[in-house]
């Protein structure tokens, strides 16, 4: 939580909290405004008050310098104070209930994202050309004799290599359409509609895990059918294998 100086004579109790001030407003001030907040400058015109989000509480820190600013040479260290804060989850989760734990995780994710940004850089959306290439590679892979049409036999590392080699150094152009994708958030199924790319971008390599995950979220009917058929082939194999093992056990007993 950041607090900036205030030239009003209000007490701590009267001051309150104001969320109207934006950090980028302070960042945009010129060195002259900061070092010499004279009458008429941006810094002098702006009322600065403590900022704190609802539910946050400050963690006491004895190392914070609470000495007053003095008249004389500018001391920029007095223009801001940084506190560590914490915000407790308002409702105790039911640790045995998935929905309750999912809500807790959503709350934590939101706090982390708003406070320190994304855990990792967001990956660019998949284009239709990428979707079509993955479908082509998976279809060929499932038709191979080594795979036998079974989903569990798909070698995603091999698909990753072929996929990234195909798109290496290629650009996805402005206006190219993204692939429609199904996803689930907070237990609700949703669909991210296809949209146009707003600018050219160089192809970003996709990992084997990302390719498999995305393939399972494409709404394209061919992708859906390939997955259904491949998983059924796994199921049929398991049932046949189980029946074969039962016959072996039975013959041994006889």
Helices and strands as residue ranges (DSSP letters): E 2-4, H 12-15, H 23-27, H 31-35, H 42-45, E 57-59, G 76-79, E 80-82, E 84-86, H 98-116, H 128-143, G 151-153, H 156-167, E 171-172, E 181-185, E 188-192, E 201-202, H 208-215, H 221-253
